[in-house]
Amino acid sequence: MATLAVTNSFSAGTTIVAADMNENFDDIEAFVNSTPGVVQEDIIDAVGDIIHGDAADSVAKLAVGTNDHCLVADSAVSSVGLKWAVPTDTTKMPLAGGTFTGAVAAGTDGVGVDVTFNTTTGGDLMLWDASDKALEFTDSKITMGNNLVEEPQIKDYSETTNAIAGTKTAAFDVALADGNVQTLTVGAGTFNIGIVGALASHSNSLTLLLTNGGASTATFVAGVNGGGGNAVHWAGGTAPTFTTSGKDVVCFTSFDGGTNYYGFVGGLDMSIPS
């Protein structure tokens, strides 16, 4: 550190005059303002201000940053080399936003933890329950988007049943998107019933609880009812005679994505034995 030098020195018995003292005070002020290693308190304006080097043998103030920000080196910030920034750590999950580019582990091997994935709807969530080793959903469905699920073992499952509204007396379509098990009531008339919504190049099936099927002269076809699709294939090339007033169980299956359907009867005039 530099040594303070004053213009006037005094010894015992010397008469001290104001002008000499003022010169010395000026020397002290100049020393404080220009000498490296000596910092004036008034450079600080607020709690949290930081004094930093802005050049060789020179200091300056960096104003206090935003709450929860941290101080990082940044050579692009001219004459400062520092800046306040949001903390980042590539080994930690971001608190909000961000993209994971590597594997994410919850818990450790043999010591699992529950993980909850929330939706934008209050109360709807997906939970990985570590103790039960199971995914649990508060919503009513898992949507796979026609993607493959390999090697599942399924227990205690059920299928959605769709009730087609009204009594049909004119051409219409049964949509597989509404379910693979459906109920249908028909009335008098001659018309086509199309089976639509098959997944191309895959096996598709439909189970139909048909009420009063014999009341109409209906023809089941692959695809939309008026689209010229193939009529359903029946055993021996002959469509069954459905019950005029009663319930029949009829099944349809396609092996080529809905181009051709093969129909068979699960039971005609299904009723409780008397």
DAKANOR-V509170 format. One record per residue. N is the residue number from 1. PSI is psi as a letter, one per 30 degrees, with the letter a starting at -180 (none if undefined). Layout:
n-><N;N>
psi-><PSI;PSI>
This chain:
n-><1;2;3;4;5;6;7;8;9;10;11;12;13;14;15;16;17;18;19;20;21;22;23;24;25;26;27;28;29;30;31;32;33;34;35;36;37;38;39;40;41;42;43;44;45;46;47;48;49;50;51;52;53;54;55;56;57;58;59;60;61;62;63;64;65;66;67;68;69;70;71;72;73;74;75;76;77;78;79;80;81;82;83;84;85;86;87;88;89;90;91;92;93;94;95;96;97;98;99;100;101;102;103;104;105;106;107;108;109;110;111;112;113;114;115;116;117;118;119;120;121;122;123;124;125;126;127;128;129;130;131;132;133;134;135;136;137;138;139;140;141;142;143;144;145;146;147;148;149;150;151;152;153;154;155;156;157;158;159;160;161;162;163;164;165;166;167;168;169;170;171;172;173;174;175;176;177;178;179;180;181;182;183;184;185;186;187;188;189;190;191;192;193;194;195;196;197;198;199;200;201;202;203;204;205;206;207;208;209;210;211;212;213;214;215;216;217;218;219;220;221;222;223;224;225;226;227;228;229;230;231;232;233;234;235;236;237;238;239;240;241;242;243;244;245;246;247;248;249;250;251;252;253;254;255;256;257;258;259;260;261;262;263;264;265;266;267;268;269;270;271;272;273;274>
psi-><k;l;k;k;k;l;e;k;l;k;l;k;f;k;k;k;l;e;e;e;e;e;e;e;e;e;e;e;e;e;e;e;f;f;k;k;f;k;k;k;e;g;f;k;f;l;k;f;k;k;k;l;k;f;a;k;h;k;l;l;k;j;l;k;a;k;k;g;l;l;k;l;k;j;f;f;j;k;g;e;g;l;l;k;l;k;k;k;j;f;f;l;k;k;e;k;a;l;k;k;g;a;k;k;k;j;a;l;k;f;i;l;l;k;k;k;j;l;a;f;k;k;f;k;l;k;k;j;j;e;e;f;h;k;k;k;k;f;l;g;l;j;k;f;h;g;l;k;j;k;h;l;j;k;k;h;l;l;k;k;k;k;j;k;k;a;k;k;g;l;k;l;k;j;k;f;f;f;l;f;k;l;k;k;k;l;a;k;l;j;l;k;j;l;j;l;g;k;j;k;g;l;k;k;l;k;k;k;j;k;k;h;f;f;f;l;i;k;k;k;l;k;a;k;f;g;g;g;l;k;l;k;k;l;k;g;g;k;k;l;j;l;k;e;j;a;k;k;k;k;k;k;k;k;g;h;g;g;e;k;k;k;k;l;k;f;k;k;h;k;l;k;k;none>
